[in-house]
């Protein structure tokens, strides 16, 4: 099998933007693994149906113009799920879904005045329309901004929502936060790293799964807000941070970290690889495919990470670990359930590391995610929200359908 580089320079060099943008090559690992394009298209369509339209969907419409994604087991709508839903929608050309999610976010989540103006309440009760917590989770704003910039590139700004203006509103509001009322920039400007939350003590530490250097590169290209140099530096700092945050043998990261990569303990749980951390291999795979600026380290990371999981049993590895690979004493529960399991969400994101791991054996992880089913586990537990979104994102990445969306060339 011929291994194709993670990205190739577009043959039409005249269309490469001055910002040194290079058009990536989006591998279809499912096709490389032997599945037909018809099978792949059906698999992706079924996953979208299950998450957004089926009887166990997590997307719900309200009236003629609104819609929300719910973490159904926790009975709330979160900026994480809302912005993920928007990213799915723009990637798969579901404009009505995108617009409904955005309008709901503005109406019920975005602060229209006060110190948090422009930011979003990270959790809202979708029935009572009450903000459970008015503060932000920084990854929500990260995904909102990037998905809006992509929507601007894809659909323009004259089809009902001025996507660019809305992205700029969040960015401009972010830069106006100077610590008044203890509310800050989403990015810790001293460390040039995304904060866990942009207010209080959470501004002074981070979450490795919030580090998506590829998104900063998108902001460099399309935000056009005068902070391009800073965003470029943030992308480089994030890549360097991940070198420190990933365990040198297992590749595992703690859910929360100090800015130097050391695990950050919290009053509610000790450090370990848990649900947030599942996203790290997917983010690294995205950066590898889209920009390829840290290929050597990323390839080594993917080998370490997948080798560790394989050592625990390809079909049996659990979903929470201490960073050295041992079983943690504290098990973080999911909704009402506290149990280690072989989780669909981690099976999904672990498979995306095969975009980075050039060893042919890594295709085992691709076959593994192909064979999972988004349905209740043997004990009846079912998480169509987080497992479902990780599964859908994974299928998009592995089929080459999660891409940088560039403006149409006219």
C-alpha positions as CSV (number, residue, x, y, z in Angstrom):
1,X,0.0,0.0,0.0
2,X,1.3,3.4,-0.9
3,X,1.3,5.9,2.0
4,X,0.3,9.3,0.8
5,X,1.7,12.3,2.8
6,X,-0.6,14.1,5.2
7,X,-0.9,17.0,2.9
8,X,0.2,18.0,-0.6
9,X,0.6,21.4,-2.1
10,X,-2.1,22.3,-4.6
11,X,-0.8,22.0,-8.1
12,X,-2.4,25.3,-8.9
13,X,0.1,27.5,-7.0
14,X,-1.6,30.6,-8.1
15,X,-4.5,29.8,-5.8
16,X,-2.4,29.5,-2.7
17,X,-3.1,32.4,-0.5
18,X,-0.3,34.8,0.6
19,X,-0.6,33.4,4.1
20,X,1.2,30.3,2.9
21,X,-2.0,28.2,3.0
22,X,-1.4,24.8,1.5
23,X,-4.3,22.7,0.4
24,X,-4.2,19.5,2.4
25,X,-4.8,16.0,1.0
26,X,-7.7,14.5,2.9
27,X,-7.1,10.8,3.1
28,X,-10.1,8.4,3.1
29,X,-8.8,5.7,5.5
30,X,-11.9,3.7,5.2
31,X,-11.3,3.4,1.4
32,X,-7.7,2.5,2.1
33,X,-8.9,-0.1,4.5
34,X,-10.9,-1.8,1.7
35,X,-14.4,-0.4,2.1
36,X,-16.3,0.8,-0.9
37,X,-17.3,4.5,-1.3
38,X,-21.0,3.4,-1.4
39,X,-20.5,1.7,2.0
40,X,-18.6,4.7,3.4
41,X,-21.3,7.2,2.3
42,X,-24.0,5.0,3.9
43,X,-22.0,4.7,7.1
44,X,-21.6,8.4,7.4
45,X,-25.2,9.1,6.5
46,X,-26.5,6.6,9.1
47,X,-24.3,8.2,11.8
48,X,-25.7,11.7,11.0
49,X,-29.2,10.3,11.0
50,X,-28.7,8.6,14.3
51,X,-27.3,11.7,16.0
52,X,-29.5,14.4,14.4
53,X,-32.7,12.8,13.1
54,X,-33.3,9.3,14.5
55,X,-35.3,8.1,17.6
56,X,-32.2,8.5,19.8
57,X,-31.2,11.9,18.3
58,X,-29.7,14.6,20.4
59,X,-30.7,17.5,18.1
60,X,-34.2,19.0,18.6
61,X,-35.9,21.7,16.6
62,X,-38.1,24.5,18.0
63,X,-40.5,26.4,15.9
64,X,-39.5,27.7,12.5
65,X,-36.0,28.8,13.2
66,X,-34.4,27.4,16.3
67,X,-32.8,24.1,17.3
68,X,-30.5,22.8,20.0
69,X,-28.2,19.8,20.7
70,X,-28.8,18.3,24.2
71,X,-26.5,16.2,26.4
72,X,-29.6,14.1,27.1
73,X,-28.2,12.2,30.0
74,X,-27.5,15.4,31.8
75,X,-30.6,17.1,30.5
76,X,-28.9,20.3,29.3
77,X,-27.7,22.1,26.2
78,X,-24.0,22.9,26.3
79,X,-21.9,25.2,24.2
80,X,-19.7,22.1,23.5
81,X,-22.6,20.3,21.8
82,X,-24.1,23.3,20.1
83,X,-20.8,24.4,18.5
84,X,-19.9,20.8,17.6
85,X,-23.3,20.5,16.0
86,X,-22.6,23.7,14.0
87,X,-19.2,22.3,12.9
88,X,-20.9,19.0,11.7
89,X,-23.5,21.1,9.9
90,X,-21.1,23.3,8.0
91,X,-18.9,20.4,7.1
92,X,-21.8,18.3,5.7
93,X,-23.6,21.3,4.1
94,X,-26.6,21.3,6.5
95,X,-27.3,25.1,6.4
96,X,-30.7,25.0,8.1
97,X,-29.4,23.0,11.0
98,X,-26.4,25.3,11.4
99,X,-28.6,28.4,11.4
100,X,-31.1,27.0,13.9
101,X,-28.3,26.0,16.3
102,X,-26.7,29.5,16.0
103,X,-30.0,31.3,16.5
104,X,-30.7,29.2,19.6
105,X,-27.2,29.9,20.9
106,X,-27.6,33.7,20.5
107,X,-31.1,33.7,22.0
108,X,-30.5,31.5,25.1
109,X,-26.8,31.3,25.7
110,X,-25.0,34.4,24.5
111,X,-24.7,37.3,26.9
112,X,-25.9,40.5,25.3
113,X,-24.5,42.9,27.9
114,X,-22.4,43.1,31.1
115,X,-18.9,41.9,31.7
116,X,-19.5,38.6,29.8
117,X,-21.0,40.4,26.7
118,X,-20.4,38.3,23.6
119,X,-19.5,35.1,25.5
120,X,-21.9,32.2,26.1
121,X,-23.3,30.4,29.2
122,X,-21.9,27.0,28.9
123,X,-25.0,25.1,30.2
124,X,-28.7,25.9,29.7
125,X,-31.8,24.0,30.6
126,X,-33.5,23.6,27.2
127,X,-37.0,23.2,28.6
128,X,-37.0,26.0,31.1
129,X,-34.6,28.2,29.0
130,X,-32.6,29.0,32.2
131,X,-28.9,29.3,32.3
132,X,-27.6,26.6,34.6
133,X,-24.2,28.3,34.7
134,X,-23.6,31.8,33.1
135,X,-19.8,31.3,32.7
136,X,-18.1,30.1,29.6
137,X,-16.2,26.9,28.8
138,X,-13.5,28.2,26.5
139,X,-13.8,25.4,23.9
140,X,-17.4,26.4,23.1
141,X,-16.2,29.9,21.9
142,X,-13.3,28.2,20.1
143,X,-15.7,26.1,18.0
144,X,-18.3,28.8,17.6
145,X,-15.8,31.2,16.0
146,X,-14.2,28.6,13.7
147,X,-17.5,27.1,12.5
148,X,-18.8,30.6,11.8
149,X,-15.7,31.5,9.8
150,X,-16.2,28.3,7.8
151,X,-19.9,29.1,7.3
152,X,-18.9,32.6,6.0
153,X,-16.5,30.9,3.5
154,X,-19.1,28.3,2.5
155,X,-22.4,30.2,2.2
156,X,-21.4,33.9,2.2
157,X,-22.9,36.4,4.6
158,X,-26.1,37.4,2.8
159,X,-28.3,34.3,3.3
160,X,-29.9,35.2,6.6
161,X,-27.0,35.3,8.9
162,X,-23.9,37.4,8.6
163,X,-21.5,34.6,9.8
164,X,-18.4,36.7,9.6
165,X,-19.9,39.5,11.6
166,X,-21.0,37.1,14.2
167,X,-17.6,35.5,14.4
168,X,-16.0,38.9,14.7
169,X,-18.4,39.9,17.5
170,X,-17.1,37.0,19.6
171,X,-13.5,37.7,18.8
172,X,-13.8,41.5,19.3
173,X,-15.6,40.9,22.6
174,X,-12.9,38.5,23.6
175,X,-10.2,41.1,23.1
176,X,-12.1,43.6,25.2
177,X,-12.1,41.4,28.3
178,X,-9.4,42.9,30.5
179,X,-10.1,41.2,33.8
180,X,-13.0,43.5,34.8
181,X,-15.4,41.5,37.0
182,X,-12.7,38.8,36.8
183,X,-13.7,38.0,33.1
184,X,-10.8,37.6,30.7
185,X,-9.8,36.7,27.2
186,X,-10.6,33.1,26.2
187,X,-6.9,32.7,25.6
188,X,-4.5,33.4,28.5
189,X,-2.6,36.2,26.8
190,X,0.5,35.7,28.9
191,X,0.9,32.0,28.2
192,X,-0.8,32.2,24.7
193,X,-2.8,29.1,25.6
194,X,-6.6,28.6,25.8
195,X,-7.9,28.8,29.4
196,X,-10.1,26.2,31.0
197,X,-12.6,29.0,31.6
198,X,-12.1,32.7,30.9
199,X,-12.8,33.9,34.4
200,X,-11.7,33.4,38.0
201,X,-9.0,30.8,38.7
202,X,-9.9,28.8,35.6
203,X,-8.1,31.5,33.5
204,X,-4.8,30.3,35.0
205,X,-4.8,26.6,33.8
206,X,-6.0,24.7,30.7
207,X,-7.5,21.6,29.2
208,X,-5.3,19.7,26.7
209,X,-8.4,18.7,24.7
210,X,-9.1,22.4,24.1
211,X,-5.8,22.7,22.3
212,X,-6.7,22.7,18.6
213,X,-3.8,24.5,16.9
214,X,-5.4,24.0,13.5
215,X,-8.2,26.3,14.5
216,X,-5.8,29.2,15.3
217,X,-4.4,28.7,11.8
218,X,-7.9,29.2,10.5
219,X,-8.2,32.4,12.5
220,X,-4.9,33.6,11.0
221,X,-6.4,33.1,7.5
222,X,-10.0,34.3,7.9
223,X,-10.6,36.3,11.1
224,X,-8.9,39.4,9.8
225,X,-9.1,41.1,13.2
226,X,-5.5,42.3,13.4
227,X,-4.3,39.6,15.8
228,X,-2.9,37.2,13.2
229,X,0.6,37.2,14.7
230,X,-0.8,36.3,18.1
231,X,-2.9,33.4,16.7
232,X,0.1,32.1,14.8
233,X,2.0,32.1,18.0
234,X,-0.8,30.4,19.9
235,X,-0.8,27.5,17.3
236,X,2.9,27.0,17.8
237,X,2.6,27.2,21.6
238,X,-0.3,24.7,21.6
239,X,1.8,22.2,19.6
240,X,4.7,22.6,22.0
241,X,2.3,22.3,25.0
242,X,1.0,18.9,23.7
243,X,4.6,17.6,23.6
244,X,4.7,18.3,27.4
245,X,1.2,17.2,28.3
246,X,1.3,13.8,26.6
247,X,2.9,11.1,28.7
248,X,6.2,10.0,27.1
249,X,5.3,6.3,27.1
250,X,1.5,6.0,26.9
251,X,0.7,9.3,25.1
252,X,-2.1,9.9,27.6
253,X,-3.0,13.4,28.8
254,X,-4.8,14.5,31.9
255,X,-8.2,16.1,31.5
256,X,-6.8,19.3,33.0
257,X,-3.3,20.7,32.9
258,X,-1.1,23.5,34.0
259,X,0.3,25.7,31.2
260,X,3.6,23.8,31.5
261,X,1.8,20.5,30.7
262,X,1.8,19.1,34.2
263,X,-1.5,17.6,35.4
264,X,-3.8,20.0,37.2
265,X,-5.8,18.6,40.2
266,X,-9.2,20.0,41.0
267,X,-11.3,19.8,44.1
268,X,-13.8,17.5,42.2
269,X,-11.3,14.9,40.9
270,X,-7.6,13.9,40.8
271,X,-5.8,14.1,37.4
272,X,-6.3,11.3,34.9
273,X,-7.1,10.5,31.3
274,X,-10.9,10.7,31.2
275,X,-13.7,11.9,28.9
276,X,-12.2,15.3,27.9
277,X,-8.9,13.7,27.0
278,X,-10.5,11.4,24.4
279,X,-10.5,14.4,22.1
280,X,-6.7,14.9,22.1
281,X,-5.8,12.3,19.4
282,X,-8.6,13.6,17.1
283,X,-7.3,17.2,17.5
284,X,-3.7,16.1,16.8
285,X,-4.9,14.1,13.7
286,X,-6.7,17.2,12.5
287,X,-3.6,19.4,12.8
288,X,-1.5,16.7,11.1
289,X,-3.8,16.5,8.2
290,X,-4.6,20.2,7.8
291,X,-1.2,21.8,8.4
292,X,1.5,19.1,8.9
293,X,3.8,21.4,10.8
294,X,4.7,19.0,13.6
295,X,4.7,15.7,11.7
296,X,7.6,13.9,13.3
297,X,6.4,14.3,16.9
298,X,2.8,13.7,15.9
299,X,3.6,10.4,14.2
300,X,5.6,9.3,17.3
301,X,2.7,10.3,19.5
302,X,0.2,8.3,17.5
303,X,2.3,5.2,17.6
304,X,2.8,5.5,21.4
305,X,-0.9,6.1,22.0
306,X,-2.2,3.3,19.8
307,X,0.5,0.9,21.0
308,X,-0.6,1.6,24.6
309,X,-4.3,1.0,23.8
310,X,-3.4,-2.2,21.9
311,X,-1.5,-3.4,24.9
312,X,-4.7,-3.2,27.0
313,X,-6.6,-5.3,24.3
314,X,-7.8,-3.8,21.1
315,X,-11.4,-4.8,21.8
316,X,-11.3,-4.4,25.6
317,X,-9.3,-1.3,26.6
318,X,-11.1,0.9,29.1
319,X,-11.9,4.6,28.9
320,X,-10.1,6.1,32.0
321,X,-6.5,5.7,33.0
322,X,-3.8,7.2,35.1
323,X,-1.2,8.8,32.8
324,X,1.2,5.9,33.3
325,X,-1.6,3.5,32.1
326,X,-2.7,2.1,35.4
327,X,-6.3,2.1,36.6
328,X,-7.3,5.2,38.5
329,X,-8.8,4.9,42.0
330,X,-11.3,7.6,41.3
331,X,-13.7,6.8,38.4
332,X,-15.5,9.8,36.9
333,X,-19.2,8.9,36.3
334,X,-21.1,9.7,33.1
335,X,-24.4,11.1,34.1
336,X,-25.7,8.7,36.8
337,X,-23.4,5.8,35.8
338,X,-20.0,5.2,37.3
339,X,-18.2,2.4,35.5
340,X,-15.2,1.8,33.3
341,X,-16.1,0.6,29.9
342,X,-14.8,0.1,26.3
343,X,-16.4,3.3,25.2
344,X,-17.6,4.1,21.7
345,X,-16.3,7.6,22.0
346,X,-12.8,6.6,22.7
347,X,-12.8,3.8,20.1
348,X,-13.8,6.6,17.7
349,X,-11.2,9.2,18.5
350,X,-8.4,6.5,18.9
351,X,-9.1,5.5,15.3
352,X,-8.4,9.0,14.0
353,X,-4.8,8.6,15.2
354,X,-4.5,6.1,12.3
355,X,-4.4,9.2,10.1
356,X,-1.1,10.0,11.8
357,X,0.4,6.5,12.6
358,X,2.0,5.3,9.4
359,X,2.3,1.7,10.7
360,X,0.0,-0.6,8.6
361,X,-1.2,-2.3,11.8
362,X,-2.9,1.0,12.8
363,X,-5.6,0.1,10.3
364,X,-6.9,-2.3,13.0
365,X,-8.2,0.8,14.8
366,X,-10.0,1.9,11.6
367,X,-11.7,-1.5,11.3
368,X,-12.6,-1.3,15.0
369,X,-14.6,2.0,14.6
370,X,-16.1,0.7,11.4
371,X,-17.5,-2.2,13.3
372,X,-18.9,-0.4,16.4
373,X,-22.6,0.4,16.6
374,X,-24.0,3.6,18.1
375,X,-26.5,1.7,20.4
376,X,-26.8,0.8,24.1
377,X,-24.1,-1.2,25.7
378,X,-24.8,-4.7,27.1
379,X,-25.7,-3.2,30.5
380,X,-28.2,-0.7,28.9
381,X,-26.1,2.4,29.2
382,X,-26.3,4.7,26.2
383,X,-24.8,8.1,25.5
384,X,-25.9,9.3,22.0
385,X,-24.5,12.8,22.8
386,X,-20.8,12.5,23.6
387,X,-20.2,9.0,22.2
388,X,-22.4,10.0,19.3
389,X,-20.6,13.2,18.4
390,X,-17.2,11.6,18.8
391,X,-18.3,8.8,16.6
392,X,-19.7,11.1,13.9
393,X,-16.6,13.4,14.0
394,X,-14.4,10.3,13.7
395,X,-16.2,9.0,10.6
396,X,-16.0,12.5,9.1
397,X,-12.2,12.6,9.6
398,X,-11.5,9.0,8.5
399,X,-13.6,9.4,5.3
400,X,-11.9,12.7,4.4
401,X,-15.1,14.7,5.1
402,X,-13.7,17.0,7.8
403,X,-11.9,19.8,5.9
404,X,-10.7,23.3,5.9
405,X,-13.5,25.2,4.2
406,X,-12.1,27.9,1.9
407,X,-13.9,30.7,0.2
408,X,-15.2,29.9,-3.3
409,X,-12.9,31.0,-6.0
410,X,-14.7,33.3,-8.3
